[in-house]
Amino acid sequence: MTLPIYPDMEDNSQRSAGASAILNTAEIFCSAMKANGYQAGIYASTNWWNNELEPLAFDSNYHHWIAQWSSREPMSADCELWQYSSKGDKA
């Protein structure tokens, strides 16, 4: 695999677990992927990065894929992938 493996961390059902559990889950997943020789990253909306995952937002140990449906680029220093629309064609 040449691309990182990204879990989608923005499911609202996880919010009841609390911010520390969400962060812990993300870190466990990414650590397990890295331990097995894969690149790991986190996929989430800007809202989730700002409110639930903020401690990881500038963590360069993991790749960052941000969903921000707007013409403005995300403000994360470590944003590597930017999903700017929910519409598109299969290539």
Secondary structure in CASP SS format (residue, H / E / C, confidence):
PFRMAT SS
TARGET T0000
AUTHOR 0000-0000-0000
METHOD secondary structure of the structure
MODEL  1
M C 1.00
T C 1.00
L C 1.00
P C 1.00
I E 1.00
Y C 1.00
P C 1.00
D E 1.00
M C 1.00
E C 1.00
D C 1.00
N H 1.00
S H 1.00
Q H 1.00
R H 1.00
S H 1.00
A H 1.00
G C 1.00
A H 1.00
S H 1.00
A H 1.00
I H 1.00
L H 1.00
N H 1.00
T H 1.00
A H 1.00
E H 1.00
I H 1.00
F H 1.00
C H 1.00
S H 1.00
A H 1.00
M H 1.00
K H 1.00
A H 1.00
N C 1.00
G C 1.00
Y C 1.00
Q C 1.00
A E 1.00
G E 1.00
I E 1.00
Y E 1.00
A E 1.00
S E 1.00
T H 1.00
N H 1.00
W H 1.00
W H 1.00
N H 1.00
N H 1.00
E C 1.00
L C 1.00
E H 1.00
P H 1.00
L H 1.00
A C 1.00
F C 1.00
D C 1.00
S C 1.00
N C 1.00
Y C 1.00
H E 1.00
H E 1.00
W E 1.00
I E 1.00
A E 1.00
Q C 1.00
W C 1.00
S C 1.00
S C 1.00
R C 1.00
E C 1.00
P C 1.00
M C 1.00
S C 1.00
A C 1.00
D C 1.00
C E 1.00
E E 1.00
L E 1.00
W E 1.00
Q E 1.00
Y C 1.00
S C 1.00
S C 1.00
K C 1.00
G C 1.00
D C 1.00
K C 1.00
A C 1.00
END
